[in-house]
């Protein structure tokens, strides 16, 4: 990953400002998952709480709310450790191993990351910096589910 110290600082400052509290993390996470499910409705079936449900039912489910919390906690760990790529990668690899057990594939991650980019861009993130970070993150996710 070709992130400079300035890039890391930008991502960390953005996360702290836009998702630095549990309430903000939940709101950003719900936007990401709403966008992901809207852009890729086939991904709904990967989630146990999404099988046979409408998008509105999934968005209102406790299962999704719990998943969003876990997801955003990992995002927070990764962002806070971008200066230490070994630690950041370990968080991503742990996440991907859990997803592998649930039959999530690299194609699912490839479909999901543009939704993350769009939501972060809409929130004011520097998408060029995010693109640098997400290239490595996607590689680690795909490595973990391979």
C-alpha positions in Angstrom: 0.0 0.0 0.0 1.5 3.3 -1.0 0.0 5.5 1.7 2.1 8.3 2.9 2.1 9.6 6.5 -0.1 12.4 5.3 -2.6 9.9 3.7 -2.8 8.0 7.0 -3.4 11.2 8.9 -6.2 12.2 6.5 -8.0 8.9 6.8 -7.6 8.9 10.6 -8.9 12.5 10.9 -11.8 11.8 8.6 -12.8 8.7 10.6 -12.5 10.5 13.9 -14.7 13.4 12.6 -17.3 11.4 10.7 -17.4 8.1 12.8 -15.7 8.9 16.0 -18.6 7.9 18.3 -20.8 4.8 18.4 -23.7 6.8 17.1 -21.8 8.2 14.1 -20.2 4.7 13.4 -23.7 3.2 13.3 -25.0 5.9 10.9 -22.1 5.6 8.5 -22.2 1.8 8.7 -25.9 1.7 7.9 -25.3 4.0 4.9 -22.6 1.7 3.6 -24.8 -1.4 3.9 -27.8 0.3 2.5 -25.8 1.4 -0.5 -24.2 -2.0 -0.9 -27.6 -3.8 -0.8 -29.2 -1.3 -3.1 -26.3 -1.5 -5.6 -26.0 -5.3 -5.2 -29.3 -6.9 -4.2 -27.8 -10.4 -4.7 -25.5 -9.8 -1.7 -28.6 -9.9 0.6 -28.7 -13.6 0.3 -25.2 -14.0 1.7 -26.5 -12.8 5.1 -28.6 -15.1 7.2 -30.9 -12.2 8.1 -31.3 -11.3 4.4 -32.6 -14.6 3.0 -36.2 -14.2 1.9 -36.4 -10.7 3.2 -37.1 -7.4 1.5 -34.5 -4.7 1.6 -36.6 -2.7 4.1 -37.0 -5.8 6.4 -33.2 -6.3 6.3 -32.5 -2.6 7.0 -34.8 -2.8 10.1 -33.3 -6.1 11.4 -31.4 -6.5 14.6 -29.1 -8.8 12.7 -28.0 -6.1 10.3 -27.6 -3.6 13.2 -25.3 -6.0 15.0 -23.3 -6.7 11.8 -22.9 -3.0 11.1 -21.5 -2.5 14.7 -19.0 -5.3 14.2 -18.0 -4.1 10.8 -17.5 -0.5 11.9 -15.4 -1.7 14.9 -13.1 -3.5 12.5 -13.0 -0.4 10.2 -12.0 1.6 13.3 -9.2 -0.8 14.2 -7.9 -0.9 10.6 -7.9 2.9 10.3 -6.3 3.5 13.6 -3.5 1.0 12.6 -2.8 2.2 9.1 0.6 3.3 10.2 1.4 -0.3 11.2 0.4 -2.4 8.2 1.1 -5.7 9.9 -1.5 -4.9 12.5 -4.0 -3.5 10.0 -3.6 -6.6 7.9 -4.2 -8.8 10.9 -7.6 -7.2 11.5 -8.6 -7.6 7.9 -7.4 -11.2 7.8 -9.4 -12.0 10.9 -12.5 -10.4 9.3 -12.0 -12.4 6.1 -11.6 -15.7 7.9 -14.9 -15.2 9.6 -16.5 -14.4 6.2 -14.9 -17.4 4.5 -16.7 -19.6 7.0 -20.0 -18.0 5.9 -19.2 -18.7 2.2 -18.4 -15.1 1.3 -16.2 -14.9 -1.8 -13.8 -12.4 -3.2 -16.5 -11.4 -5.7 -18.7 -10.3 -2.8 -15.9 -8.1 -1.4 -15.2 -6.7 -4.9 -18.9 -5.8 -5.3 -19.0 -4.2 -1.8 -16.0 -1.9 -1.8 -17.4 0.5 -4.4 -20.3 1.1 -2.1 -18.0 1.9 0.8 -16.1 4.3 -1.5 -19.3 6.0 -2.6 -20.6 6.6 0.9 -17.2 7.8 2.2 -16.9 10.1 -0.8 -20.4 11.5 -0.2 -19.3 12.1 3.4 -16.3 14.2 2.3 -13.5 11.6 2.4 -10.5 12.0 0.1 -11.4 9.2 -2.3 -7.9 9.2 -3.9 -6.5 8.4 -0.5 -9.3 5.9 0.2 -8.5 4.2 -3.2 -4.9 3.6 -2.1 -6.0 2.1 1.2 -8.8 0.0 -0.3 -6.5 -1.6 -2.9 -4.6 -3.2 -0.1 -7.7 -3.9 1.9 -9.3 -5.7 -1.0 -6.2 -7.7 -1.6 -6.1 -8.8 2.0 -9.8 -9.7 2.1 -9.5 -11.7 -1.1 -6.4 -13.5 0.3 -8.3 -14.4 3.4 -11.3 -16.0 1.7 -9.2 -17.8 -1.0 
